Amino acid sequence: MTNILNNIITSIFPRICLGCNAKLMHQEAHICTKCRHDLPFTSFHKHHQNPVLNTFYGRVHIENATALLHYKKNGMVQQLLHQLKYKGRQEVGTVLGKLLGNALQQEASYSTITHIIPVPLHKKRLRKRGYNQVTTFGEQLAQHLEAEYADDILVKINNTKTQAFKKRAARWLNTQHSFEITNAEKLEGQHILLIDDIITTGATLEACAQTLKNIPNIKISIATMSIAS
């Protein structure tokens, strides 16, 4: 009876691939087989020196850094992140978190991660959107790395405007002094993984890392869903 009901519901409200909008087959979930095969993985986690880590060279010390996917304008990854951020499709974060979590489980350099810290949204933007777009991504990483997901430590205090079209210097000025820490003692001597959805200039992540560096003996690594090409 349950299968019959599910078939009826699916015929009325077909399940659609979040990457290409094609109708999903019965055995597919969220992203179709073709889109999963075509995902532009970076494999940066396998290389200590990579474009994500190099972004922060000479700016702030980062232990390890990676991004799961290459982001290109009008590409599939842009479509996925649009669904995640503006359409409420938080399952995108779950899928990407599982993919990256499975990969990082195999890397010794990420085995000492104790906490997953998301780049926070200002409370007004969080209230408007209803969720932080990296929450499900972070929860999956925490599960795979056996770490704690902690979204109550790094707080955004300035409601800065979107940075999508700002260059590096403007982004830095826009984010400087935008974050503060609560419960800092919780992270003393810990290795945290700072996460976000996309890295372009790295200014926001840098500002977060500089703030977190005020915690004694903290180690910081970075992981994002994507990196702009």
MOVEN-V283301 format. One record per residue. N is the residue number from 1. RES is the residue in one letter. D_LAST is the distance of its C-alpha to the last C-alpha in whole Angstrom. Layout:
n/res/d_last
N/RES/D_LAST
N/RES/D_LAST
This chain:
n/res/d_last
1/M/49
2/T/45
3/N/43
4/I/45
5/L/44
6/N/40
7/N/41
8/I/42
9/I/40
10/T/37
11/S/38
12/I/39
13/F/35
14/P/33
15/R/30
16/I/27
17/C/24
18/L/21
19/G/18
20/C/20
21/N/23
22/A/26
23/K/29
24/L/29
25/M/31
26/H/34
27/Q/32
28/E/29
29/A/27
30/H/25
31/I/22
32/C/24
33/T/24
34/K/22
35/C/19
36/R/19
37/H/19
38/D/16
39/L/14
40/P/11
41/F/12
42/T/11
43/S/14
44/F/14
45/H/17
46/K/19
47/H/18
48/H/19
49/Q/17
50/N/13
51/P/10
52/V/11
53/L/15
54/N/14
55/T/13
56/F/16
57/Y/18
58/G/21
59/R/21
60/V/22
61/H/23
62/I/21
63/E/22
64/N/20
65/A/16
66/T/14
67/A/11
68/L/13
69/L/10
70/H/6
71/Y/6
72/K/6
73/K/9
74/N/12
75/G/11
76/M/13
77/V/11
78/Q/12
79/Q/15
80/L/16
81/L/15
82/H/17
83/Q/20
84/L/20
85/K/20
86/Y/22
87/K/24
88/G/25
89/R/24
90/Q/24
91/E/24
92/V/20
93/G/20
94/T/23
95/V/22
96/L/18
97/G/21
98/K/23
99/L/20
100/L/19
101/G/22
102/N/24
103/A/21
104/L/22
105/Q/26
106/Q/26
107/E/24
108/A/27
109/S/25
110/Y/24
111/S/28
112/T/29
113/I/27
114/T/30
115/H/28
116/I/25
117/I/24
118/P/22
119/V/21
120/P/24
121/L/24
122/H/27
123/K/30
124/K/30
125/R/27
126/L/28
127/R/31
128/K/29
129/R/27
130/G/29
131/Y/27
132/N/24
133/Q/21
134/V/20
135/T/24
136/T/24
137/F/21
138/G/23
139/E/26
140/Q/25
141/L/24
142/A/27
143/Q/29
144/H/27
145/L/27
146/E/31
147/A/30
148/E/31
149/Y/29
150/A/29
151/D/28
152/D/31
153/I/31
154/L/28
155/V/29
156/K/27
157/I/30
158/N/28
159/N/27
160/T/24
161/K/23
162/T/19
163/Q/17
164/A/14
165/F/15
166/K/16
167/K/15
168/R/15
169/A/19
170/A/19
171/R/18
172/W/20
173/L/23
174/N/22
175/T/22
176/Q/25
177/H/28
178/S/26
179/F/27
180/E/30
181/I/31
182/T/34
183/N/36
184/A/35
185/E/37
186/K/36
187/L/33
188/E/35
189/G/34
190/Q/32
191/H/28
192/I/26
193/L/22
194/L/21
195/I/18
196/D/16
197/D/14
198/I/11
199/I/10
200/T/8
201/T/11
202/G/13
203/A/16
204/T/17
205/L/17
206/E/19
207/A/21
208/C/22
209/A/22
210/Q/25
211/T/27
212/L/27
213/K/28
214/N/31
215/I/32
216/P/35
217/N/33
218/I/30
219/K/27
220/I/24
221/S/21
222/I/18
223/A/16
224/T/14
225/M/13
226/S/9
227/I/6
228/A/4
229/S/0
